[in-house]
Amino acid sequence: MIIVPKTRGFICLTSHPKGCEQNVKNQISYVKSKGAINGPKKVLVIGASTGFGLASRITSAFGSNAATIGVFFEKPSAPGKPGSPGWYNSAAFEQQAHEAGLYAKSINGDAFSTEIKQQTIDLIKADLGQIDLVIYSLASPRRTDPVTGITHNSTLKPIGEAFTNKTVDFHTGIVSEISIQPANEEEIENTIKVMGGEDWEMWIDALKAENLLAPGATTVAYSYIGPLLTEPVYRKGTIGRAKDHLEATAFTITDKLKDLNGKAYVSVNKALVTQASSAIPVIPLYISLLYKTMKEKGIHEGCIEQIQRLFQDRLYTSKEIPTDEKGRIRIDDWEMREDVQHKVADLWEQATTETLPAIGDLKGYSTDFFNLFGFEVPGVDYDADVNEVVEIAGIQN
């Protein structure tokens, strides 16, 4: 079939297998170009199919020759129905890994569930024995607590008072004002249940109980802080409360790993176009101005550049891992540079529908968004018929 992008709001309803494959190949090429990393050898990536999770799996495999198990929840392809982009990404990753002689298997299902945790444990026992790196990179709007059976939904809201500021519809380029009403306590608690550290800790507890964590094992979860501009709706909003919980959980997990000389970290990453960030009001406008500024300064990074730098310059050096005053790894250091933030704040004041094409990088934002789904990728013939049915070689059923 010929597959074209079909969008509804901030999501794309279709994805392109060849575009996703090319994206994965490009990321692999980048990691290889940066040289070998003396990093992990047996890696579990929870949330392995898109964004930072996919970049972590690629960097582990092609930077450190690691065996990888990826856990994700994606829609398989079927005749006449394209799969989700994460499905195609994972198929392409596994194909490239297997061709390179690397172990790679995947589990598709709800990572919050006890069943998927057990399936992963069984696979590690059978194939790898122990894991030396666990990446936790789940992004989901809801979570069913495996203990209570209650389903919790997250919200994107400020806390305390309403928030009003500018945003942009990146499809049309129209800059408008948006107001978001504050969250109530139930919404705050639900967001923490979905996006906080509870499930991360459950994973580590389950792995440790089965003696599947190697001595000196490391686990890393991803977070974001961002600028003062987005603080009311992000870091001081419901998501921020969840991220606070995630960051506090790192210390709890580290205590639990002391007997293994293991450690848990939260890496604070830069603002990037992801399916999740596209849904957050204000963020698309901020990112379009940030992209323009960082590209002009020659310091722009995508997911793969961020994670390759995290592994090479932070996690796997001979030096002690540098952290901030709250124990976090800061790979958002270039985004948060004073000169970058000062310029973005100036541009924010100027941003209107008329000025944005000149002062922002809305085209870069839009291209990155469609790239997530395998569209607008250079070198792909989108007018050609493509087989939408793609299997993942190492999928575990």
Salt bridges, closest charged atoms under 4 A:
GLU21 OE1 - LYS18 NZ 3.62
GLU21 OE2 - LYS25 NZ 3.92
GLU94 OE1 - HIS98 NE2 3.93
ASP127 OD2 - LYS105 NZ 2.85
ASP145 OD2 - LYS193 NZ 2.65
GLU187 OE2 - LYS157 NZ 2.89
GLU198 OE1 - ARG143 NH1 2.72
GLU198 OE1 - LYS193 NZ 2.91
ASP199 OD1 - LYS117 NZ 2.72
GLU201 OE2 - LYS256 NZ 2.59
ASP205 OD1 - LYS256 NZ 3.05
GLU210 OE1 - LYS125 NZ 2.81
GLU231 OE1 - LYS236 NZ 3.45
ASP244 OD1 - ARG235 NH2 2.76
GLU247 OE1 - ARG235 NH2 2.96
GLU247 OE1 - ARG328 NH1 3.05
ASP255 OD1 - LYS258 NZ 3.37
ASP259 OD2 - LYS208 NZ 3.19
GLU296 OE1 - LYS343 NZ 3.61
GLU301 OE2 - ARG309 NE 2.75
ASP324 OD2 - ARG328 NE 2.90
ASP324 OD2 - ARG330 NH1 3.14
ASP332 OD1 - ARG330 NE 2.83
ASP333 OD1 - ARG309 NH2 3.07
ASP333 OD2 - ARG314 NH2 2.83
ASP339 OD2 - LYS297 NZ 3.22
ASP339 OD2 - ARG337 NH2 2.82
ASP346 OD2 - HIS342 NE2 3.60
ASP361 OD2 - LYS295 NZ 2.64
GLU376 OE1 - LYS363 NZ 3.63
